[in-house]
Amino acid sequence: MVDEGGEYRYLMVNGKNQGGINLHTGESAYRYTDGMIGLAQMYVKEPRQVLVIGLGAGLIGRVL
C-alpha cells in the first residue's frame, strides 16, 4: 500500500499498481475502473451477486 498525501491510496504488487482509491470519496482513482463498473451496469442495473476474476484493489466488486 502506498499512501499519497492522505488523498489517494494505491495497492502495489511486485512494483506494479493494481488499483487506487480516493480516500475522501471512496471512489476509484482511475477512470478505467469507473468504465468497467459502468459497462457492467449497462447489462444489469442492480446485481444481487457478482463474480470478479482478478480482485486487484477490490473496488469493482464493492461498488457492484
Secondary structure, DSSP 8 states (H G I E B T S, - for coil): -EEETTTEEEEEETTEEEEEEETTT--BSSHHHHHHHHHHHHH-SS-S----SS-TTSHHHHH-
